[in-house]
Amino acid sequence: MPTDRFHDTIAALATPPGSSGIGIVRLTGPEALIIADGVFRPASEAAPPSRQGSFSVRYGHVLDGAVIDEVLLTVMRGPRTYTTQDVVEINCHGGPVPLRRTLELVLRRGARPADPGEFTRRAFRFGRLDLAQAEAVADLIAAQTEASHRAAVQGLSGRLSERVRSFRDRLVALDGHVEASIDFCEDDVAPLSRDALRHELTGLVADMRALLASAPAGRALREGVRAVIVGRPNVGKSSLMNALLQEDRVIVTPHPGTTRDVVEETVDLGGFAVTLADTAGLRESADEVELAGVARTRSWIDRADLVLLVLDGSEALQPEDHRLLAETPLARLLVVVNKADLPQRVEAADPALPAAAPVAHVSALTGQGLDSLEGTLTHLIGNGAGPGGEALLTNVRHEHAVALAAGALDACLAKEASGLPEEILAEDLRTALDALGEITGDTTREDVIDHIFSRFCIGK
């Protein structure tokens, strides 16, 4: 067997463990077809897998002396496959025993157990996908909403990669002109004037900053959002939770202290997977159980992306309300004035409410204002950029790389304005090029690549 880890034959379950209708054992590598010949017998006089046409399916049995399972075997011949190598998929019945025995058999025949993400790693290694597209595969598997699914599909199709490559192409052209200015007599590329260089750099930075603006929405699509519902007892926190979930998930009573622990549920709001947490009412109490619930509430406030502070609009603000308004960071605060179906004593222009915090008036009982609240939530989560059709930065690694590239170009502009020579400017251009190459894998270190694929599931 070849010693190169990308040129041996690997195998793994491509479906989750446990019982199901079907389960798939996947192989790829130079010996995949030969191994398949040794474990599979067609039910008719059909040719063995090694002589089977590409993208064809055969019915037969997996044998190890006796029949292990009745299966369908699919052959896909490289290079027109996911890994660009020969691929064999054995579709077994989905019980754990036939799957385990089939996998053990192909491993005994010479395949190696695949590492997490190794099939996709080979697709990257052999140019089938770039690194951003490979990461989008994991995002596609993990997508919880239609919008996060669309964002992952866009990443897999190369939308972000195209945007990044356009930046790199423009930078390569600029670098060529700058290098020509350094040593014009040995270069066929004409140097740019300083005005033209400044214009090009300014345009590139603006385009990169526009892409960076998509990062909050992109991260929220990929990772989801944690939103905690807080307030003093009996302001309608649990009723609001039920209204947003559109089901009676949390017990609602008129008695303070009903909710003593944090109740979590995930809901799709505007395409974002939002984990809502209904919490114990914040008040002074001698009850040990209620105090424990209050402690958990404060922990959630510290960790949440958004804090929905619920007030009772039918009552004047109480000392507990004022304390919560003062303690909650404005950047994460959304004030929800509940009970809008009753005569109001708390208005949006109330001087006690923070002027910088958005305020939503709702009735959790009747549903009044809920659509507006959901729209406000979506706007806050995406920082004003909802899940649309443009390329998004859904990955913190990508965001840092674009920010580094934009920062290098800002530094280049500052040095150009100071009249520094082209040799110094060229260093910043190369820094930006290397940073962008981290996204697509052109300049990514091997240990970073190892870490990225280690988070994939085995079999993908």
C-alpha positions as CSV (number, residue, x, y, z in Angstrom):
1,M,0.0,0.0,0.0
2,P,1.2,3.5,-0.7
3,T,2.6,5.3,2.4
4,D,1.3,8.7,1.3
5,R,-1.8,9.3,3.5
6,F,-3.7,10.8,0.5
7,H,-3.0,7.8,-1.7
8,D,-4.0,4.9,0.4
9,T,-7.6,3.5,0.5
10,I,-9.8,4.6,3.4
11,A,-13.2,3.5,4.6
12,A,-15.8,4.6,7.1
13,L,-19.5,4.7,7.8
14,A,-21.1,7.6,5.8
15,T,-24.3,7.5,7.8
16,P,-24.9,8.1,11.5
17,P,-24.5,5.2,14.0
18,G,-27.7,3.5,15.2
19,S,-30.6,1.7,13.5
20,S,-32.1,3.1,10.3
21,G,-33.6,2.0,7.0
22,I,-30.2,2.0,5.3
23,G,-26.6,2.6,6.2
24,I,-23.6,3.3,3.9
25,V,-20.1,2.1,4.0
26,R,-17.9,4.4,1.9
27,L,-14.5,3.7,0.4
28,T,-12.1,5.8,-1.6
29,G,-8.6,5.4,-2.9
30,P,-6.6,3.4,-5.5
31,E,-7.6,0.0,-4.1
32,A,-11.3,0.8,-3.5
33,L,-12.5,-1.3,-6.5
34,I,-10.2,-4.2,-5.8
35,I,-11.4,-4.3,-2.1
36,A,-15.0,-4.2,-3.4
37,D,-14.3,-7.2,-5.6
38,G,-13.2,-9.2,-2.6
39,V,-16.3,-8.5,-0.4
40,F,-19.2,-8.2,-2.9
41,R,-20.9,-10.8,-5.2
42,P,-23.4,-9.6,-7.8
43,A,-26.7,-11.4,-7.6
44,S,-26.6,-12.1,-11.4
45,E,-23.8,-12.6,-13.9
46,A,-23.0,-8.9,-13.8
47,A,-19.4,-7.8,-13.8
48,P,-17.6,-7.3,-10.5
49,P,-17.1,-3.8,-9.2
50,S,-13.7,-3.4,-10.8
51,R,-15.3,-3.8,-14.2
52,Q,-18.5,-1.9,-13.4
53,G,-19.2,1.3,-15.2
54,S,-18.9,4.6,-13.3
55,F,-22.1,5.9,-11.6
56,S,-23.7,2.5,-11.8
57,V,-25.4,0.4,-9.1
58,R,-25.4,-3.3,-8.7
59,Y,-27.6,-5.5,-6.5
60,G,-25.8,-8.4,-4.6
61,H,-24.5,-9.6,-1.3
62,V,-21.6,-8.8,1.0
63,L,-19.9,-12.1,1.8
64,D,-17.4,-13.2,4.5
65,G,-17.7,-17.0,3.9
66,A,-21.4,-16.5,4.6
67,V,-23.8,-13.7,3.6
68,I,-23.4,-10.6,5.8
69,D,-26.1,-8.5,4.1
70,E,-28.1,-8.0,0.9
71,V,-26.8,-4.7,-0.5
72,L,-26.7,-2.2,-3.4
73,L,-23.1,-1.3,-4.4
74,T,-22.4,2.0,-6.3
75,V,-19.2,2.6,-8.2
76,M,-17.9,6.1,-9.0
77,R,-14.7,6.3,-10.9
78,G,-12.2,9.1,-10.5
79,P,-11.5,11.8,-11.3
80,R,-15.2,12.7,-11.5
81,T,-16.0,11.9,-7.9
82,Y,-16.2,13.8,-4.6
83,T,-12.6,12.9,-3.7
84,T,-11.4,12.7,-7.3
85,Q,-10.3,9.1,-6.6
86,D,-12.3,5.9,-7.1
87,V,-15.3,5.8,-4.7
88,V,-17.4,2.8,-3.7
89,E,-20.5,3.0,-1.6
90,I,-22.1,-0.1,-0.1
91,N,-25.7,0.5,0.8
92,C,-26.5,-1.9,3.6
93,H,-29.5,-2.4,5.8
94,G,-29.1,0.1,8.6
95,G,-28.8,-2.2,11.6
96,P,-25.5,-1.8,13.6
97,V,-24.5,-5.5,13.0
98,P,-24.4,-5.6,9.2
99,L,-22.8,-2.2,9.0
100,R,-20.1,-3.0,11.6
101,R,-19.4,-6.4,9.9
102,T,-19.2,-4.9,6.4
103,L,-16.9,-2.1,7.6
104,E,-14.7,-4.6,9.4
105,L,-14.5,-6.8,6.3
106,V,-13.3,-4.0,4.0
107,L,-10.8,-2.9,6.6
108,R,-9.4,-6.5,6.8
109,R,-9.2,-6.4,3.0
110,G,-6.8,-3.5,3.1
111,A,-8.6,-0.3,3.7
112,R,-7.6,2.0,6.5
113,P,-10.2,3.6,8.9
114,A,-10.8,7.2,7.7
115,D,-10.0,10.1,10.0
116,P,-12.7,12.7,10.7
117,G,-13.3,14.7,7.5
118,E,-10.7,12.7,5.5
119,F,-13.0,12.3,2.4
120,T,-13.4,16.1,2.2
121,R,-9.8,16.6,3.0
122,R,-8.9,14.6,-0.1
123,A,-11.4,16.7,-2.1
124,F,-9.5,19.7,-0.9
125,R,-6.0,18.1,-1.4
126,F,-6.8,17.2,-5.0
127,G,-8.4,20.5,-6.0
128,R,-12.0,19.4,-6.0
129,L,-12.9,22.0,-3.4
130,D,-11.0,24.9,-1.9
131,L,-10.8,25.3,1.9
132,A,-13.7,27.7,2.2
133,Q,-15.9,25.3,0.2
134,A,-14.7,22.4,2.4
135,E,-15.7,24.2,5.5
136,A,-19.1,24.9,3.9
137,V,-19.7,21.1,3.7
138,A,-19.6,20.9,7.5
139,D,-21.9,24.0,7.7
140,L,-24.4,22.3,5.3
141,I,-24.5,19.2,7.5
142,A,-25.0,21.4,10.6
143,A,-27.6,23.8,9.1
144,Q,-30.7,24.2,11.3
145,T,-32.8,26.7,9.3
146,E,-33.6,27.3,5.6
147,A,-31.5,30.5,5.7
148,S,-28.4,28.8,7.2
149,H,-28.8,26.0,4.6
150,R,-28.9,28.6,1.8
151,A,-25.8,30.3,3.2
152,A,-23.9,26.9,3.4
153,V,-25.0,26.0,-0.2
154,Q,-23.7,29.4,-1.4
155,G,-20.4,28.7,0.4
156,L,-20.1,25.2,-1.1
157,S,-20.9,26.6,-4.6
158,G,-17.9,29.0,-4.2
159,R,-19.7,32.3,-3.8
160,L,-17.3,33.5,-1.0
161,S,-14.3,31.9,-2.7
162,E,-15.1,33.9,-5.9
163,R,-15.3,37.1,-3.9
164,V,-12.0,36.4,-2.1
165,R,-10.3,35.5,-5.4
166,S,-11.4,38.7,-7.0
167,F,-9.7,40.6,-4.1
168,R,-6.6,38.5,-4.6
169,D,-6.6,39.1,-8.4
170,R,-6.8,42.8,-7.9
171,L,-4.0,42.7,-5.3
172,V,-1.8,40.6,-7.5
173,A,-2.2,43.1,-10.3
174,L,-1.5,46.0,-7.9
175,D,1.6,44.2,-6.5
176,G,2.8,43.7,-10.1
177,H,2.6,47.5,-10.8
178,V,4.3,48.3,-7.5
179,E,7.1,45.9,-8.2
180,A,7.4,47.5,-11.6
181,S,7.9,50.8,-9.9
182,I,10.7,49.3,-7.8
183,D,12.6,47.9,-10.8
184,F,10.9,49.1,-13.9
185,C,13.8,48.4,-16.3
186,E,13.5,44.6,-15.6
187,D,9.7,44.3,-15.7
188,D,7.2,44.5,-18.6
189,V,4.4,45.8,-16.3
190,A,4.0,49.6,-16.3
191,P,4.1,51.2,-12.8
192,L,1.0,52.9,-11.5
193,S,0.9,56.6,-10.5
194,R,0.5,57.2,-6.8
195,D,-3.0,58.6,-7.4
196,A,-4.0,55.5,-9.3
197,L,-2.5,53.3,-6.6
198,R,-4.4,55.2,-3.9
199,H,-7.6,54.9,-5.8
200,E,-7.3,51.1,-6.3
201,L,-6.4,50.6,-2.6
202,T,-9.3,52.7,-1.4
203,G,-11.7,50.7,-3.5
204,L,-10.3,47.4,-2.3
205,V,-10.6,48.4,1.4
206,A,-14.2,49.6,0.8
207,D,-15.1,46.2,-0.8
208,M,-13.5,44.3,2.0
209,R,-15.2,46.4,4.7
210,A,-18.5,45.7,2.9
211,L,-17.9,42.0,3.1
212,L,-16.9,42.3,6.8
213,A,-20.2,44.0,7.5
214,S,-21.9,40.6,6.7
215,A,-20.0,38.8,9.5
216,P,-22.6,39.3,12.3
217,A,-25.4,37.9,10.2
218,G,-23.1,35.2,8.8
219,R,-22.0,34.1,12.3
220,A,-25.6,34.1,13.6
221,L,-26.6,31.9,10.6
222,R,-23.8,29.4,11.2
223,E,-23.7,29.3,15.0
224,G,-27.1,30.4,16.1
225,V,-28.0,33.0,18.7
226,R,-28.6,32.8,22.4
227,A,-31.4,35.1,23.6
228,V,-32.4,35.3,27.3
229,I,-35.8,36.6,28.5
230,V,-35.5,38.3,31.8
231,G,-37.5,40.6,34.1
232,R,-39.1,40.7,37.5
233,P,-41.8,38.1,38.3
234,N,-45.2,38.2,36.6
235,V,-44.3,40.6,33.8
236,G,-45.1,37.9,31.2
237,K,-41.8,36.3,30.4
238,S,-43.1,32.8,30.1
239,S,-46.1,34.0,28.1
240,L,-43.7,35.8,25.7
241,M,-41.6,32.6,25.4
242,N,-44.7,30.6,24.5
243,A,-45.9,33.3,22.0
244,L,-42.5,33.3,20.2
245,L,-42.5,29.4,20.1
246,Q,-46.1,29.3,19.1
247,E,-46.8,26.6,21.6
248,D,-47.4,26.3,25.4
249,R,-43.9,25.2,26.3
250,V,-43.7,27.0,29.6
251,I,-46.1,26.8,32.5
252,V,-47.9,30.2,33.1
253,T,-49.6,31.1,36.4
254,P,-50.4,34.4,38.2
255,H,-48.2,33.3,41.1
256,P,-44.6,34.8,41.4
257,G,-41.8,32.3,41.3
258,T,-43.5,29.8,39.0
259,T,-40.4,29.6,36.7
260,R,-37.5,28.4,38.9
261,D,-35.1,27.0,36.3
262,V,-34.0,28.1,32.9
263,V,-36.2,26.6,30.1
264,E,-34.5,26.6,26.7
265,E,-36.0,26.0,23.2
266,T,-34.7,26.8,19.7
267,V,-36.9,28.6,17.2
268,D,-36.4,29.9,13.7
269,L,-36.7,33.6,13.7
270,G,-36.2,35.3,10.3
271,G,-33.9,32.5,9.2
272,F,-31.7,32.5,12.4
273,A,-31.7,29.6,14.8
274,V,-32.4,31.4,18.1
275,T,-32.1,29.6,21.4
276,L,-34.6,31.3,23.7
277,A,-34.2,30.9,27.5
278,D,-37.1,31.7,29.8
279,T,-35.7,32.5,33.2
280,A,-36.7,32.9,36.8
281,G,-38.0,36.3,37.8
282,L,-35.4,38.5,39.3
283,R,-36.3,39.5,42.8
284,E,-35.2,39.2,46.4
285,S,-36.3,35.8,47.9
286,A,-35.6,33.5,50.8
287,D,-36.5,30.4,48.8
288,E,-33.3,28.4,48.1
289,V,-34.7,26.9,44.9
290,E,-35.8,30.2,43.6
291,L,-32.4,31.8,44.5
292,A,-30.7,29.1,42.6
293,G,-32.9,29.9,39.6
294,V,-32.0,33.6,39.9
295,A,-28.3,32.7,39.9
296,R,-28.8,30.8,36.7
297,T,-30.6,33.7,35.2
298,R,-27.7,36.0,35.9
299,S,-25.3,33.5,34.4
300,W,-27.4,33.4,31.2
301,I,-27.5,37.2,31.0
302,D,-23.6,37.2,31.1
303,R,-23.4,34.6,28.2
304,A,-26.4,35.6,26.0
305,D,-26.0,37.4,22.7
306,L,-29.3,39.3,23.3
307,V,-31.2,40.1,26.5
308,L,-34.9,40.6,26.1
309,L,-35.8,42.6,29.2
310,V,-39.6,42.3,29.7
311,L,-41.5,45.1,31.4
312,D,-45.2,45.2,32.4
313,G,-46.6,48.1,30.4
314,S,-49.7,48.2,32.5
315,E,-47.8,49.2,35.6
316,A,-45.3,52.0,36.4
317,L,-41.7,50.9,36.4
318,Q,-40.7,49.2,39.7
319,P,-37.3,49.4,41.4
320,E,-36.4,45.9,40.1
321,D,-37.1,47.2,36.5
322,H,-34.8,50.2,37.0
323,R,-32.0,47.9,38.4
324,L,-32.2,45.5,35.5
325,L,-32.2,48.4,33.0
326,A,-29.1,49.8,34.6
327,E,-27.3,46.4,34.8
328,T,-27.9,45.1,31.3
329,P,-25.3,46.1,28.6
330,L,-26.9,48.4,26.1
331,A,-25.3,46.6,23.1
332,R,-27.2,43.4,23.9
333,L,-30.4,44.9,25.3
334,L,-33.9,44.8,23.7
335,V,-36.7,46.2,25.9
336,V,-40.0,44.4,25.5
337,V,-43.0,46.2,27.0
338,N,-45.6,43.5,27.5
339,K,-49.4,43.7,28.0
340,A,-50.0,46.2,25.2
341,D,-53.6,45.1,25.3
342,L,-54.1,46.9,28.6
343,P,-54.0,50.6,29.4
344,Q,-50.3,51.6,29.2
345,R,-48.2,53.3,31.8
346,V,-44.9,52.7,30.1
347,E,-44.4,54.5,26.8
348,A,-41.5,54.2,24.2
349,A,-40.4,57.7,25.1
350,D,-40.4,57.0,28.8
351,P,-37.3,58.9,30.1
352,A,-36.5,55.8,32.3
353,L,-35.9,53.7,29.2
354,P,-32.4,53.8,27.7
355,A,-32.5,56.0,24.6
356,A,-30.1,53.8,22.7
357,A,-32.0,50.6,23.3
358,P,-34.7,49.4,20.9
359,V,-38.1,49.1,22.5
360,A,-40.9,46.7,21.3
361,H,-44.5,46.9,22.6
362,V,-46.3,43.6,22.5
363,S,-49.1,41.6,24.0
364,A,-48.0,38.0,24.5
365,L,-51.6,37.2,25.3
366,T,-53.2,38.5,22.0
367,G,-50.1,38.4,19.7
368,Q,-50.2,42.1,19.2
369,G,-46.8,43.4,18.1
370,L,-45.1,40.0,17.8
371,D,-44.4,40.4,14.1
372,S,-42.7,43.7,14.8
373,L,-40.7,42.2,17.7
374,E,-39.5,39.3,15.5
375,G,-38.4,41.8,12.8
376,T,-36.5,43.8,15.4
377,L,-34.8,40.7,16.7
378,T,-33.8,39.7,13.2
379,H,-32.4,43.1,12.5
380,L,-30.4,43.1,15.8
381,I,-29.1,39.6,15.2
382,G,-27.9,40.3,11.7
383,N,-26.6,43.8,12.6
384,G,-29.0,45.1,9.9
385,A,-27.8,42.5,7.3
386,G,-30.3,39.7,7.0
387,P,-29.7,36.4,5.3
388,G,-29.8,37.4,1.6
389,G,-28.2,36.2,-1.6
390,E,-24.8,37.9,-1.3
391,A,-21.6,36.2,-0.1
392,L,-21.5,36.1,3.7
393,L,-18.7,35.7,6.2
394,T,-20.1,32.9,8.3
395,N,-16.8,31.8,9.8
396,V,-14.7,33.6,12.4
397,R,-11.5,32.4,10.7
398,H,-12.6,34.0,7.4
399,E,-13.6,37.2,9.2
400,H,-10.2,37.5,10.8
401,A,-8.5,36.9,7.5
402,V,-10.4,39.6,5.7
403,A,-10.0,42.0,8.6
404,L,-6.2,41.4,8.5
405,A,-6.1,42.0,4.8
406,A,-8.1,45.2,5.1
407,G,-5.9,46.4,8.0
408,A,-2.8,45.7,5.9
409,L,-4.2,47.8,3.1
410,D,-5.2,50.6,5.5
411,A,-1.5,50.6,6.7
412,C,-0.4,50.7,3.0
413,L,-2.5,53.7,2.4
414,A,-1.1,55.5,5.4
415,K,2.4,54.8,4.4
416,E,1.7,55.9,0.8
417,A,0.3,59.2,2.2
418,S,3.5,59.6,4.2
419,G,5.5,59.2,1.0
420,L,7.2,56.0,1.9
421,P,8.9,54.1,-1.0
422,E,7.3,51.3,-3.0
423,E,9.4,48.6,-1.3
424,I,7.6,49.3,2.0
425,L,4.1,49.4,0.3
426,A,4.8,46.0,-1.3
427,E,5.2,44.4,2.1
428,D,1.7,45.4,3.1
429,L,0.3,44.1,-0.2
430,R,1.9,40.7,0.3
431,T,0.5,40.6,3.9
432,A,-3.0,41.2,2.5
433,L,-2.5,38.5,-0.2
434,D,-1.3,35.9,2.4
435,A,-4.3,36.7,4.7
436,L,-6.8,36.2,1.9
437,G,-5.1,33.0,0.9
438,E,-5.8,31.6,4.3
439,I,-9.5,31.6,3.4
440,T,-9.2,29.4,0.3
441,G,-6.3,27.4,1.6
442,D,-3.6,28.8,-0.8
443,T,-1.4,30.0,2.1
444,T,-2.9,28.1,5.1
445,R,-0.5,26.2,7.4
446,E,-0.9,22.4,7.6
447,D,-1.6,22.4,11.3
448,V,-4.5,24.8,10.7
449,I,-5.9,22.6,8.0
450,D,-5.5,19.6,10.3
451,H,-7.6,21.4,13.0
452,I,-10.3,22.4,10.5
453,F,-10.9,18.8,9.3
454,S,-10.6,17.3,12.8
455,R,-14.0,18.9,13.5
456,F,-15.7,17.0,10.7
457,C,-17.6,13.8,11.2
458,I,-16.0,10.5,10.3
459,G,-17.3,9.4,6.9
460,K,-17.4,12.9,5.4
